Amino acid sequence: MKSIHGGDIYNNKVNMDFSVNINPLGIPHSVKDAMSDALSYADRYPDMACSGLKKAISEYFTQQGCSIQSEDVIPGNGASELFMAIAHAIKPKKAVLPAPGFFGYEHVLRAVGCDIGYFLLDEQSDFSPAARLDALMDMLTDDTDIFFIANPNNPTGYLADSTFMKQIIGHCKEKHIYVVADECFIGFCEKNYSVLSLLCDYDNLIVVRAFTKLFAIPGVRLGYMLSKNDTIRQKVQRNLPEWNVSVLAQMAGEACIRESEYIKETASYVSRQRRLLSDGLKKLGFKVYKSDADFILFYSKLPLYDILLNKGILIRDCSNYVGLSEGYFRVAVKTFDENVRLLKVIGECIEKN
């Protein structure tokens, strides 16, 4: 079985890494400058309250028309740390997870001894959760404590619309179920289907986002949680380490959140390159699934992971996702030249095999 996450460049000889979906535009100059400046403060403890970062995030979303206060924000050492803190804060006994979906949710739920029910998404409808809305609602019963949903989903890239998300969150509120909406990839999407505007009306809603992929800083580790539920925020905060966000991460985050034009440019560029890569894979004969994110899921009968790795190209083998099987692969949307190169190499592999 391959790694449960992409990015295993340390145990493989890799020239091009398509297994992790990092912004192909690279780190913004302002963020690089902020990280460089942060070195001057490395001899000090970071602000435990992350006051500047919280204020910057609050101001950004206020400008976007969302009523987010500084106290609604909890920064973390990446989204993964926040997922773990949420699990320990709520201590759920029963959870529902869409499948296929991000392995990190299962990881944190297992850590607190939670039973997990998997809601299998429909392959024929590009793994759209809305295609089986009634069945999903039937599964989200009174004895369910928490429901994790990524929008767009990972590894499928499917973006559920606002109507579906509101229906699910509303249903969960009636059943006293917490909803953790993972929006770590929503910045790559041209459609604005965020649930942030629902935070004021739904105290069962927790939104998690990250700077990691969108601003191409996975090595820095920075994410944040948003919630209007004061009790939940306090419990989550108590399950986080002190000084969990470094000086470098805080200053980088303040610079990132001000890069509104970069975010718009990213969504536009990724859309164009995703279309190129998706169309290219289809022409090569693969089954390609609809995606709104910066990665694409497709199916191949060829053992592409090993074939491409032998050529120094790493892709994500998705056979270890619940709900998927051997033959499913995910590739990141990268730069034009890299995407063209990948398609060329895969085409050569098909000819040889």
Stockholm file with secondary structure:
# STOCKHOLM 1.0

chainA/1-353         MKSIHGGDIYNNKVNMDFSVNINPLGIPHSVKDAMSDALSYADRYPDMACSGLKKAISEYFTQQGCSIQSEDVIPGNGASELFMAIAHAIKPKKAVLPAPGFFGYEHVLRAVGCDIGYFLLDEQSDFSPAARLDALMDMLTDDTDIFFIANPNNPTGYLADSTFMKQIIGHCKEKHIYVVADECFIGFCEKNYSVLSLLCDYDNLIVVRAFTKLFAIPGVRLGYMLSKNDTIRQKVQRNLPEWNVSVLAQMAGEACIRESEYIKETASYVSRQRRLLSDGLKKLGFKVYKSDADFILFYSKLPLYDILLNKGILIRDCSNYVGLSEGYFRVAVKTFDENVRLLKVIGECIEKN
#=GR chainA/1-353 SS CCCSSSCCCSSSCCSEECSSCCCTTCSCHHHHHHHHHHGGGTTSCCCTTCHHHHHHHHHHHHHTTCCCCGGGEEEESSHHHHHHHHHHHHCCSEEEEEESCCHHHHHHHHHTTCEEEEEECBGGGTTBGGGGHHHHHHHSCTTCCEEEEESSCTTTCCCCCHHHHHHHHHHHHHTTCEEEEECTTGGGCSSCCCCGGGTTTCTTEEEEEESTTTTTCTTTCCEEEECSCHHHHHHHHHTSCTTCSCHHHHHHHHHHTTCHHHHHHHHHHHHHHHHHHHHHHHHTTCEECCCSSSEEEEECSSCHHHHHHTTTEECEECTTSTTCCTTEEEEECCCHHHHHHHHHHHHHHHHHC
#=GC SS_cons         CCCSSSCCCSSSCCSEECSSCCCTTCSCHHHHHHHHHHGGGTTSCCCTTCHHHHHHHHHHHHHTTCCCCGGGEEEESSHHHHHHHHHHHHCCSEEEEEESCCHHHHHHHHHTTCEEEEEECBGGGTTBGGGGHHHHHHHSCTTCCEEEEESSCTTTCCCCCHHHHHHHHHHHHHTTCEEEEECTTGGGCSSCCCCGGGTTTCTTEEEEEESTTTTTCTTTCCEEEECSCHHHHHHHHHTSCTTCSCHHHHHHHHHHTTCHHHHHHHHHHHHHHHHHHHHHHHHTTCEECCCSSSEEEEECSSCHHHHHHTTTEECEECTTSTTCCTTEEEEECCCHHHHHHHHHHHHHHHHHC
//
